[in-house]
Amino acid sequence: MSSTRSTARPSPRRAPGAWRPWMRSATAMKPERAIALGIIALLFLGLVMSAFYTIQSGTVGVLATFGKYREEEMPPGLHVKIPLVQQVKVFDVKLQTVTYKGHKDLPDMEGVYRKPAIQVLDNKNLPIGIELSVQFTPMADRASEILERYGENYFDKLINPVVRDIVRDVIGKYQAEEIADKRSQIGEEIKVRLAKRFERLPFTLNDVALRDIQLPQVVLKKIEEVQLAKQEEQRLAMVEKQARKEQEIKTIQANTRLIEITTQAKADAEKKRIGADARAYQIKAEAEAVAAANKLIAASLTPELISYKHIEKWDGRYPQTLLSGQESSVLLSLPR
């Protein structure tokens, strides 16, 4: 067995510097790769950062996965979503105000919608302009429903038509002439009707205020005439009332004077009566005194006293007449 002696073929030796071109090529590609890797890193970082989002106070977030809204609303705070798959709609749930005023549709502001006055017809088809303001608040827990059913322009699609329809229905029951006098009643009726309608909507009605009612000139003129007639009627009523009052005062004064005269007359009559009674009493007393005196005198006249008085008064001449009888009062003629 012959053994063959194998010898390893020596690897060819490269001349010094043979690897340098390759090394130079690798070194030349490093900046490009670095830029690419940097871009990829930035994209990845941006993708990761886009997964986080913040919901501010007064708003809620609604997640949409491939365009379909989830029924769960995100409250204020920090949240996470799936990048490129989910999008977030920030929905304002603060108080919203719509003002119907003037004749132009002005640009809206944040939380404020400015619309022209609502033009309606009364029950006689006379044009009337209604200026009012409505305040409402979207329900935070139904934000996804609002976006899904009405979109972000829910005011023009839902709120505005509802308000206008109810205002037209309410005003259409009245005549233009009576609307001004029933303003409070009409405003309350609009508020009640809107409140009932909002109960079926994903919104809360906060307030309704009827600002002004713009009536046609023919109606304003008629109302002015009616007001002037009422004022004249009230003036005449006041004049009549004043005249009645003055007459009542005169009657009271006359009655008072009559009472004073009557009272004075009664007082004078009473005074006279008292004086007459006193005089009569005095006369009666005097008469009674005279009678008593005469009675005493009569009781004291005896025949002897009478004869004595006759003798006392006799002047020595004989009388021409004599009394017949002792107690007779007949005088008799005596002869001379």
PyMOL commands that set and color helices and strands:
alter all, ss='L'
color gray80, all
select helices_A, chain A and resi 20-50+140-150+154-171+176-179+183-198+217-300+303-313
alter helices_A, ss='H'
color red, helices_A
select strands_A, chain A and resi 52-55+59-65+68-74+77-80+86-92+96-100+112-115+118-121+127-138+203-214+321-323+331-333
alter strands_A, ss='S'
color yellow, strands_A
deselect
rebuild
show_as cartoon
